[in-house]
Amino acid sequence: MRSYALPLAAAVLIVALAGASLAAAITVKVNAKTVRNDIAPFTRHDTRFVQIEPVCKAVGAEYEWDKDAKRVTICKGDTCTSLSIGDGPKDAYVKNNHPCAAFKVLAGKLGGSASFDESAQVISFTVQ
Protein backbone atom coordinates (compact mmCIF):
# COMPACT_ATOMS: atom_id res chain seq x y z
CA MET A 1 0.00 0.00 0.00
CA ARG A 2 1.32 3.42 -0.96
CA SER A 3 1.85 6.10 1.70
CA TYR A 4 0.24 9.48 1.14
CA ALA A 5 1.47 10.99 4.42
CA LEU A 6 4.48 12.85 2.98
CA PRO A 7 2.70 14.45 -0.02
CA LEU A 8 -0.24 15.37 2.21
CA ALA A 9 2.04 16.97 4.80
CA ALA A 10 3.82 18.93 2.06
CA ALA A 11 0.50 20.20 0.68
CA VAL A 12 -0.65 21.30 4.14
CA LEU A 13 2.64 23.15 4.69
CA ILE A 14 2.39 24.96 1.34
CA VAL A 15 -1.18 26.08 2.06
CA ALA A 16 -0.20 27.24 5.56
CA LEU A 17 2.76 29.25 4.25
CA ALA A 18 0.68 30.80 1.49
CA GLY A 19 -1.95 31.85 4.03
CA ALA A 20 0.68 33.37 6.32
CA SER A 21 2.15 35.46 3.52
CA LEU A 22 -1.28 36.68 2.45
CA ALA A 23 -2.16 37.64 6.01
CA ALA A 24 1.01 39.77 6.23
CA ALA A 25 -0.10 42.07 3.37
CA ILE A 26 -1.61 44.94 5.37
CA THR A 27 -2.72 48.08 3.52
CA VAL A 28 -2.45 51.51 5.14
CA LYS A 29 -5.08 54.14 4.30
CA VAL A 30 -5.14 57.75 5.42
CA ASN A 31 -8.46 59.54 5.01
CA ALA A 32 -9.55 56.71 2.65
CA LYS A 33 -6.47 57.03 0.38
CA THR A 34 -3.93 54.21 0.17
CA VAL A 35 -0.48 55.23 1.39
CA ARG A 36 2.73 53.66 0.07
CA ASN A 37 5.22 52.58 2.76
CA ASP A 38 8.87 51.58 2.41
CA ILE A 39 8.40 49.36 5.46
CA ALA A 40 5.42 47.04 5.43
CA PRO A 41 3.22 47.24 8.53
CA PHE A 42 4.26 44.63 11.07
CA THR A 43 3.13 43.16 14.38
CA ARG A 44 5.27 43.26 17.50
CA HIS A 45 4.10 42.50 21.06
CA ASP A 46 0.55 42.00 19.69
CA THR A 47 0.55 45.58 18.35
CA ARG A 48 0.54 46.65 14.70
CA PHE A 49 3.16 49.18 13.64
CA VAL A 50 3.35 51.46 10.62
CA GLN A 51 6.09 53.60 9.14
CA ILE A 52 5.64 57.12 10.54
CA GLU A 53 6.80 59.35 7.67
CA PRO A 54 4.30 58.37 4.91
CA VAL A 55 1.32 58.76 7.26
CA CYS A 56 2.54 62.20 8.36
CA LYS A 57 3.06 63.33 4.76
CA ALA A 58 -0.41 62.08 3.79
CA VAL A 59 -2.03 64.45 6.32
CA GLY A 60 0.26 67.40 5.54
CA ALA A 61 2.21 67.13 8.78
CA GLU A 62 5.88 68.05 8.92
CA TYR A 63 8.09 65.19 10.01
CA GLU A 64 11.63 65.26 11.42
CA TRP A 65 13.63 62.20 12.48
CA ASP A 66 16.58 62.87 14.83
CA LYS A 67 18.56 59.61 14.78
CA ASP A 68 20.97 60.69 17.51
CA ALA A 69 18.23 61.69 19.96
CA LYS A 70 16.02 58.78 18.80
CA ARG A 71 13.11 61.18 18.51
CA VAL A 72 10.52 61.94 15.84
CA THR A 73 8.98 65.41 15.84
CA ILE A 74 5.64 65.87 14.10
CA CYS A 75 4.14 69.31 13.42
CA LYS A 76 0.65 69.80 12.02
CA GLY A 77 -0.54 73.38 11.83
CA ASP A 78 0.47 75.17 15.02
CA THR A 79 0.74 71.96 17.03
CA CYS A 80 3.96 69.98 17.44
CA THR A 81 4.46 66.73 19.28
CA SER A 82 7.23 64.21 19.56
CA LEU A 83 7.63 60.51 19.89
CA SER A 84 10.73 58.95 21.42
CA ILE A 85 11.81 55.68 19.95
CA GLY A 86 11.97 53.12 22.71
CA ASP A 87 9.85 55.09 25.24
CA GLY A 88 7.61 52.15 25.92
CA PRO A 89 7.51 48.54 24.89
CA LYS A 90 4.61 49.18 22.51
CA ASP A 91 5.14 52.74 21.23
CA ALA A 92 7.84 52.96 18.54
CA TYR A 93 10.73 51.10 16.96
CA VAL A 94 13.23 51.62 14.16
CA LYS A 95 13.03 49.03 11.42
CA ASN A 96 15.51 49.13 8.54
CA ASN A 97 16.45 52.74 9.48
CA HIS A 98 12.81 53.88 9.37
CA PRO A 99 10.94 54.95 12.53
CA CYS A 100 7.69 53.02 12.97
CA ALA A 101 4.98 53.56 15.56
CA ALA A 102 2.03 51.66 16.93
CA PHE A 103 -0.73 52.82 14.60
CA LYS A 104 -3.06 54.01 17.38
CA VAL A 105 -0.22 55.94 19.08
CA LEU A 106 0.60 57.65 15.77
CA ALA A 107 -3.07 58.51 15.17
CA GLY A 108 -3.24 60.11 18.61
CA LYS A 109 -0.07 62.15 17.95
CA LEU A 110 -1.70 63.43 14.74
CA GLY A 111 -4.93 64.31 16.54
CA GLY A 112 -6.93 61.65 14.74
CA SER A 113 -8.10 58.10 15.12
CA ALA A 114 -7.23 54.77 13.56
CA SER A 115 -8.64 51.28 13.29
CA PHE A 116 -7.65 47.90 11.93
CA ASP A 117 -10.03 45.83 9.83
CA GLU A 118 -8.84 42.26 10.42
CA SER A 119 -10.84 40.72 7.56
CA ALA A 120 -9.73 43.28 4.97
CA GLN A 121 -6.21 43.63 6.45
CA VAL A 122 -6.46 47.45 6.35
CA ILE A 123 -5.20 50.00 8.88
CA SER A 124 -7.28 53.16 8.41
CA PHE A 125 -6.34 56.58 9.76
CA THR A 126 -8.82 59.45 9.97
CA VAL A 127 -7.09 62.78 10.54
CA GLN A 128 -8.50 66.26 9.92
HUVENPE-V814791 format. One line per field, one symbol per residue. phi: phi as a letter, one per 40 degrees, with the letter a starting at -180 (. if undefined). Layout:
phi=???
This chain:
phi=.ccbcccccccccccccccccccccccbbbfgbcbcbcbcdabafgbcbbccdcccccbgccbbbbcccfbbbbbbgcbbabbccgdbcbcaabbfgbcbbddcccdcccgbbaabcdccfbcbbbbc
